[in-house]
Amino acid sequence: MSRGKAWTREELILAINLYCRTPFGRIHVRNPEIIELAKTLGRTPGSISYKLANFASIDPSLPRKGAANVSKLDIEVWNEFFNDWEKLIFKSEQMVFDYKIREPDGVDFHWQQVQGINKSIQYKARVNQSFFRRMILSSYNNSCCITGLAVPELLIASHIIPWSMNEKNRMNPRNGLCLNALHDMAFDKGFISISVDYRVMISDNLKQSVSQSTSFDFFLKFEDKKIEMPSRFIPDNEFLDFHRKNIFLN
């Protein structure tokens, strides 16, 4: 395949898959995953990294713009992702496996697909949830957006609107926050929330239920602190508004 050949829909799906799980600081020609995808597609690492930068220019979650040389097909495939994250994430992960770029979580798609409808549905959810975690953690540079804790094993890709309450946006990365396990639980239970200007809110219910020293060490010292913003997929304020109105314990 020559360098100047137009990108195909399948190639763009694979590139968006890589874009979504690659921290911005690693979008460069020396990134091993970019090199691997380039070899798979018969392209140069430069063309892959440039395509990832192009996606930044059409990413509606970004306050800044990247490269501007995008095609009509770039936009069409990108919009497919944004309009149906659940379907396109799984499709792209299956393509990654089929192209032998890597195995998603080391699990064999083909073994799972012959085990029946229920197991296939469960496996699809598992693959998508794993990808959602990679998207969120990479966007927040593998750090809790409240405390700054940077131990991936202790971090959760937390849903703003709970999984069970909004099927359409389960995999939407703008419905995600990177939180440590404690603050993830507090967020899920409504003890904390995030304001319209992305500051930490602490419920009076929490303040009254724990000792002052414990409350300060783990929660109160973060009250009204602005969260560390992600490099992309900035939390959607409509989702945060839902959390404040329906889950947060005022």
C-alpha positions as CSV (number, residue, x, y, z in Angstrom):
1,M,0.0,0.0,0.0
2,S,1.5,3.3,-0.9
3,R,1.7,6.2,1.5
4,G,-0.6,8.4,-0.5
5,K,-3.4,5.9,-0.9
6,A,-6.7,6.9,0.5
7,W,-7.7,5.5,3.9
8,T,-10.3,2.8,4.0
9,R,-13.2,2.6,6.5
10,E,-11.6,-0.4,8.2
11,E,-8.3,1.4,8.6
12,L,-10.0,4.4,10.1
13,I,-11.8,2.3,12.6
14,L,-8.5,0.8,13.7
15,A,-7.0,4.3,13.9
16,I,-9.8,5.6,16.0
17,N,-9.5,2.6,18.3
18,L,-5.8,3.6,18.8
19,Y,-6.6,7.3,19.2
20,C,-9.1,6.6,22.0
21,R,-6.7,4.7,24.1
22,T,-3.5,6.6,23.4
23,P,-2.5,9.5,25.7
24,F,-1.8,12.7,23.8
25,G,1.8,12.7,24.9
26,R,2.3,9.4,23.1
27,I,0.9,10.3,19.7
28,H,4.3,10.3,18.0
29,V,6.3,8.1,15.5
30,R,8.2,6.4,18.3
31,N,5.2,4.9,20.0
32,P,5.4,1.1,19.6
33,E,1.6,0.8,19.1
34,I,1.7,3.4,16.3
35,I,4.6,1.6,14.7
36,E,2.8,-1.7,15.0
37,L,-0.4,-0.4,13.4
38,A,1.7,1.2,10.7
39,K,3.3,-2.1,9.8
40,T,-0.1,-3.8,9.9
41,L,-1.6,-1.3,7.5
42,G,1.4,-0.9,5.3
43,R,1.8,2.7,6.2
44,T,4.4,4.8,7.9
45,P,4.4,5.7,11.6
46,G,4.3,9.3,10.5
47,S,1.0,8.8,8.6
48,I,-0.6,7.0,11.5
49,S,0.4,9.7,14.1
50,Y,-0.8,12.4,11.7
51,K,-4.1,10.7,11.3
52,L,-4.5,10.5,15.1
53,A,-3.7,14.2,15.2
54,N,-6.4,14.8,12.6
55,F,-9.0,13.1,14.8
56,A,-8.2,15.7,17.5
57,S,-9.5,18.4,15.1
58,I,-12.9,16.8,14.9
59,D,-13.1,15.6,18.5
60,P,-16.1,17.6,19.9
61,S,-14.8,17.0,23.5
62,L,-11.6,19.0,22.9
63,P,-11.3,22.7,23.6
64,R,-8.4,22.9,21.1
65,K,-7.9,21.7,17.6
66,G,-5.4,19.4,16.0
67,A,-4.4,19.0,12.3
68,A,-7.1,20.2,9.9
69,N,-6.6,17.9,6.9
70,V,-9.6,15.6,7.5
71,S,-11.6,13.8,4.8
72,K,-15.3,13.3,4.5
73,L,-14.8,9.6,5.4
74,D,-12.8,10.6,8.5
75,I,-15.8,12.5,9.8
76,E,-18.3,9.8,8.8
77,V,-16.4,7.1,10.6
78,W,-15.7,9.3,13.6
79,N,-19.4,10.2,13.9
80,E,-20.2,6.4,13.8
81,F,-18.2,6.1,17.0
82,F,-19.7,9.0,18.7
83,N,-23.3,8.0,17.8
84,D,-22.9,4.3,18.8
85,W,-19.9,3.8,21.1
86,E,-21.1,0.4,22.3
87,K,-21.3,-1.1,18.8
88,L,-18.2,0.5,17.3
89,I,-15.9,-0.2,20.3
90,F,-16.7,-3.9,20.1
91,K,-16.3,-3.9,16.3
92,S,-13.0,-2.1,16.5
93,E,-11.7,-4.5,19.2
94,Q,-12.7,-7.5,17.1
95,M,-10.9,-6.0,14.1
96,V,-7.8,-5.5,16.3
97,F,-7.9,-9.2,17.1
98,D,-8.6,-10.3,13.6
99,Y,-5.7,-8.2,12.3
100,K,-3.5,-9.8,15.0
101,I,-2.4,-6.4,16.3
102,R,-3.1,-7.5,19.9
103,E,-5.6,-9.7,21.8
104,P,-8.1,-7.6,23.8
105,D,-7.4,-8.7,27.3
106,G,-5.9,-12.0,26.0
107,V,-9.4,-13.5,25.4
108,D,-10.2,-15.4,22.3
109,F,-13.2,-13.9,20.4
110,H,-13.9,-17.1,18.5
111,W,-14.1,-19.3,21.6
112,Q,-16.6,-17.0,23.1
113,Q,-18.8,-16.6,20.0
114,V,-19.8,-20.3,20.0
115,Q,-20.9,-20.4,23.6
116,G,-24.5,-19.1,23.2
117,I,-26.3,-15.7,23.1
118,N,-26.1,-14.9,26.8
119,K,-22.4,-15.5,27.0
120,S,-21.8,-13.5,23.8
121,I,-23.6,-10.6,25.3
122,Q,-21.7,-10.9,28.6
123,Y,-18.4,-11.0,26.7
124,K,-19.3,-8.0,24.5
125,A,-19.9,-6.1,27.7
126,R,-16.6,-7.2,29.2
127,V,-14.6,-6.2,26.1
128,N,-16.4,-2.8,26.0
129,Q,-15.9,-2.1,29.7
130,S,-12.2,-2.9,29.4
131,F,-11.9,-0.5,26.5
132,F,-13.9,2.2,28.3
133,R,-11.4,1.9,31.2
134,R,-8.4,2.3,28.9
135,M,-10.0,5.3,27.2
136,I,-10.7,7.0,30.6
137,L,-7.4,6.3,32.2
138,S,-5.4,7.4,29.2
139,S,-7.4,10.6,29.0
140,Y,-6.6,11.4,32.6
141,N,-2.9,10.4,32.3
142,N,-3.6,7.4,34.7
143,S,-4.3,9.7,37.6
144,C,-7.3,10.2,39.8
145,C,-8.9,13.5,38.8
146,I,-9.6,14.5,42.4
147,T,-6.6,13.3,44.4
148,G,-3.9,12.9,41.7
149,L,-3.3,9.3,42.8
150,A,-1.4,7.7,40.0
151,V,-1.5,3.9,40.7
152,P,-3.5,2.4,37.9
153,E,-4.4,-0.7,39.9
154,L,-6.3,1.6,42.3
155,L,-8.1,3.6,39.7
156,I,-11.6,3.2,38.4
157,A,-13.2,4.4,35.2
158,S,-16.3,5.7,36.9
159,H,-19.5,6.3,35.1
160,I,-21.2,9.7,35.7
161,I,-24.6,8.4,34.8
162,P,-24.6,4.8,36.2
163,W,-24.4,1.9,33.7
164,S,-27.9,0.8,34.5
165,M,-29.5,4.2,33.9
166,N,-28.4,5.2,30.4
167,E,-27.8,2.4,28.0
168,K,-26.9,4.8,25.1
169,N,-24.1,6.5,26.9
170,R,-22.6,3.5,28.8
171,M,-19.5,3.6,26.6
172,N,-19.4,7.3,25.9
173,P,-16.1,8.5,27.4
174,R,-17.6,11.9,28.2
175,N,-19.7,9.9,30.7
176,G,-16.5,8.9,32.5
177,L,-14.2,10.1,35.3
178,C,-11.0,8.6,36.5
179,L,-11.3,8.1,40.2
180,N,-9.5,6.1,42.9
181,A,-11.5,3.3,44.4
182,L,-12.6,5.2,47.5
183,H,-13.8,8.3,45.7
184,D,-15.4,6.2,43.0
185,M,-17.6,4.5,45.6
186,A,-18.4,7.9,47.2
187,F,-19.4,9.3,43.8
188,D,-21.6,6.3,43.0
189,K,-23.3,6.6,46.4
190,G,-23.9,10.4,46.0
191,F,-21.5,11.5,48.8
192,I,-19.6,13.6,46.3
193,S,-20.3,15.2,42.9
194,I,-18.8,17.6,40.4
195,S,-20.1,21.1,39.9
196,V,-20.8,22.8,36.6
197,D,-17.3,24.4,36.7
198,Y,-15.8,21.0,37.5
199,R,-15.2,21.5,41.2
200,V,-15.6,18.9,43.9
201,M,-18.8,19.0,45.9
202,I,-19.1,17.2,49.2
203,S,-22.5,16.1,50.6
204,D,-23.7,17.4,54.0
205,N,-24.7,13.8,54.5
206,L,-21.1,12.7,54.3
207,K,-19.9,15.5,56.5
208,Q,-22.3,14.4,59.3
209,S,-21.6,10.7,59.0
210,V,-17.8,10.5,59.6
211,S,-15.4,12.0,62.1
212,Q,-14.1,15.4,61.3
213,S,-10.5,14.2,60.9
214,T,-11.4,11.3,58.6
215,S,-13.7,13.6,56.7
216,F,-11.0,16.2,56.2
217,D,-8.2,13.8,55.2
218,F,-10.2,11.9,52.6
219,F,-12.9,14.4,51.5
220,L,-13.1,17.9,52.9
221,K,-9.7,19.0,51.8
222,F,-10.8,18.4,48.2
223,E,-14.0,20.4,48.5
224,D,-14.3,23.1,45.9
225,K,-11.1,22.0,44.3
226,K,-11.2,21.9,40.5
227,I,-10.7,18.4,39.2
228,E,-7.7,17.7,37.0
229,M,-9.2,17.9,33.5
230,P,-8.6,15.2,30.9
231,S,-6.6,15.7,27.8
232,R,-9.7,14.7,25.8
233,F,-13.3,13.5,26.4
234,I,-14.0,16.3,28.9
235,P,-17.0,15.2,31.1
236,D,-20.3,16.3,29.6
237,N,-22.0,18.8,31.8
238,E,-25.4,17.3,31.0
239,F,-24.2,14.0,32.5
240,L,-22.8,15.8,35.5
241,D,-26.1,17.7,35.9
242,F,-27.9,14.4,36.0
243,H,-25.6,13.2,38.7
244,R,-26.1,16.3,40.8
245,K,-29.9,16.2,40.5
246,N,-30.5,12.4,40.8
247,I,-27.6,10.9,42.7
248,F,-25.9,13.5,44.8
249,L,-27.1,13.6,48.4
250,N,-27.6,17.4,49.0
